[in-house]
């Protein structure tokens, strides 16, 4: 039996990437900071709402409209009606793996 492994911390990830690429840890940290800023611009209000990390994943924001309060059938007790609360408009961020990332697992 193999022992359970923990996910790498931010420091471990930066160090591993720095060793693999020959860059300094500070440079790798700057790349991540700029990548995070770019993703924020792309999925923000003024951006297209989609960011594709080539070959790995796609980040998409889904803008859901507000819903009104209503009454509907209770799925657990079909003869009863239940009240559904109103929800404000909201943005939901979805991250989907692309084909090559699925094949890695």
C-alpha positions in Angstrom: 0.0 0.0 0.0 1.3 3.4 -0.8 0.9 6.2 1.7 -1.4 9.1 1.0 0.4 12.0 -0.6 -0.4 15.7 0.1 -0.8 18.3 -2.5 2.2 20.6 -3.1 2.3 23.9 -1.4 2.8 27.2 -3.3 6.4 27.3 -2.3 7.0 23.7 -3.4 5.3 24.4 -6.8 7.4 27.6 -7.4 10.6 25.8 -6.4 9.8 22.8 -8.7 9.0 25.0 -11.7 12.1 27.2 -11.0 14.3 24.1 -11.1 12.7 22.6 -14.2 12.9 25.9 -16.2 16.1 27.3 -15.0 14.4 30.5 -13.9 14.6 32.0 -10.4 11.8 31.4 -7.9 11.1 35.2 -8.0 10.7 35.0 -11.8 8.3 32.1 -11.6 6.3 34.0 -9.0 6.1 37.0 -11.3 4.8 34.8 -14.1 2.1 33.5 -11.8 1.2 37.0 -10.7 0.9 38.2 -14.3 -1.1 35.1 -15.3 -3.5 35.7 -12.5 -3.9 39.3 -13.5 -4.5 38.3 -17.1 -7.2 35.8 -16.1 -8.9 38.5 -14.0 -9.0 40.8 -17.0 -10.3 38.1 -19.3 -13.1 36.9 -17.1 -13.9 40.3 -15.6 -16.9 42.6 -16.6 -15.1 44.1 -19.6 -13.5 40.9 -20.8 -14.9 38.2 -23.0 -15.7 36.0 -20.0 -13.5 33.1 -21.2 -9.8 32.3 -20.6 -8.2 29.3 -22.2 -4.9 28.0 -20.7 -3.6 26.3 -23.9 -3.8 22.5 -23.7 -4.8 22.3 -20.1 -8.0 24.0 -19.1 -10.7 26.6 -19.9 -12.0 29.1 -17.4 -15.4 30.5 -18.2 -17.7 32.9 -16.3 -21.4 32.3 -16.6 -23.5 35.3 -15.8 -26.8 34.1 -14.3 -29.8 36.6 -14.1 -31.8 37.3 -11.0 -34.8 35.1 -10.3 -38.1 36.1 -8.7 -39.6 34.3 -5.7 -42.2 31.7 -6.7 -44.0 28.6 -5.6 -43.3 25.2 -7.1 -44.2 21.6 -6.5 -42.1 20.0 -3.7 -40.1 17.2 -5.4 -40.2 15.2 -2.2 -43.9 15.6 -1.5 -45.6 16.0 -4.9 -49.0 17.0 -3.4 -47.4 20.0 -1.6 -46.3 23.3 -2.9 -43.1 25.0 -1.7 -41.8 28.6 -1.8 -38.6 29.2 -3.7 -36.7 32.3 -2.6 -35.6 35.0 -5.0 -31.9 35.1 -6.0 -29.9 38.1 -7.1 -27.9 38.1 -10.3 -24.6 36.4 -9.9 -21.5 35.3 -11.8 -20.4 31.7 -11.6 -16.9 30.7 -12.6 -16.5 27.3 -14.2 -13.1 25.6 -14.8 -13.2 22.8 -17.4 -10.3 20.5 -18.2 -9.3 20.1 -21.9 -8.6 16.8 -23.6 -4.9 16.7 -22.9 -5.4 17.3 -19.1 -8.1 14.5 -19.0 -5.6 12.1 -20.6 -3.0 12.9 -18.0 -5.1 11.5 -15.2 
